[in-house]
Amino acid sequence: MTQIQFSLAQLAETLGAELRGDAQKVIYAVATLQDATSDQLSFLANAQYRKHLDDSQAG
């Protein structure tokens, strides 16, 4: 299985997002707020999961 990776700079450019942080940091996967590690991206799409933001290790 091929692993796809993106730098935060690449992701921000593709998404038209404002980058805050290390532009060279590499992201390898997307995971839930609860399960994400520092090299994974996560997002909040439902307010009921807001309680997990402070403890999330997402990169």
Backbone torsions as a table, in degrees:
resi	resn	phi	psi	omega
1	MET	NA	132.4	179.5
2	THR	-83.0	131.9	178.1
3	GLN	-97.2	127.2	178.9
4	ILE	-96.3	138.0	177.8
5	GLN	-135.8	149.9	-179.8
6	PHE	-138.2	144.5	170.5
7	SER	-80.4	159.3	177.2
8	LEU	-61.8	-32.8	177.2
9	ALA	-61.9	-43.5	179.0
10	GLN	-64.0	-44.3	-179.9
11	LEU	-63.7	-44.9	-179.6
12	ALA	-62.2	-41.7	179.5
13	GLU	-65.2	-44.8	-179.2
14	THR	-63.2	-40.0	-176.6
15	LEU	-88.7	-8.9	-175.9
16	GLY	67.6	34.7	-175.7
17	ALA	-101.5	156.9	174.2
18	GLU	-82.4	127.4	-178.6
19	LEU	-92.8	130.2	173.3
20	ARG	-126.0	117.2	179.6
21	GLY	121.1	-161.9	-174.8
22	ASP	-76.1	108.9	-177.9
23	ALA	-64.4	-23.2	-177.5
24	GLN	-88.7	-8.7	179.9
25	LYS	-58.7	134.6	-177.1
26	VAL	-100.9	133.8	177.5
27	ILE	-108.7	132.2	-176.0
28	TYR	-107.9	-16.9	-175.0
29	ALA	-163.9	170.5	172.7
30	VAL	-114.0	137.7	-179.1
31	ALA	-144.2	170.6	176.9
32	THR	-68.2	159.7	177.1
33	LEU	-56.4	-37.8	-177.4
34	GLN	-72.2	-32.8	-172.3
35	ASP	-103.3	-12.6	-173.8
36	ALA	-65.4	144.6	174.2
37	THR	-107.7	-180.0	-173.8
38	SER	-66.1	-16.3	178.0
39	ASP	-106.7	20.0	177.6
40	GLN	-124.2	150.8	179.8
41	LEU	-101.3	147.2	175.8
42	SER	-140.0	172.2	179.6
43	PHE	-152.4	160.8	179.0
44	LEU	-112.9	111.9	-179.1
45	ALA	-114.1	-9.2	-177.2
46	ASN	-137.7	122.7	-175.5
47	ALA	-57.0	-23.2	-178.9
48	GLN	-67.1	-16.5	179.3
49	TYR	-96.7	2.2	179.9
50	ARG	-55.1	-31.6	-178.7
51	LYS	-61.1	-17.4	-178.9
52	HIS	-91.8	-7.4	-176.5
53	LEU	-60.4	-48.8	-175.6
54	ASP	-62.6	-32.6	-177.4
55	ASP	-94.6	-6.5	-176.6
56	SER	-66.6	140.3	176.9
57	GLN	-100.5	10.8	-178.0
58	ALA	-56.2	141.2	-179.9
59	GLY	-75.6	NA	NA
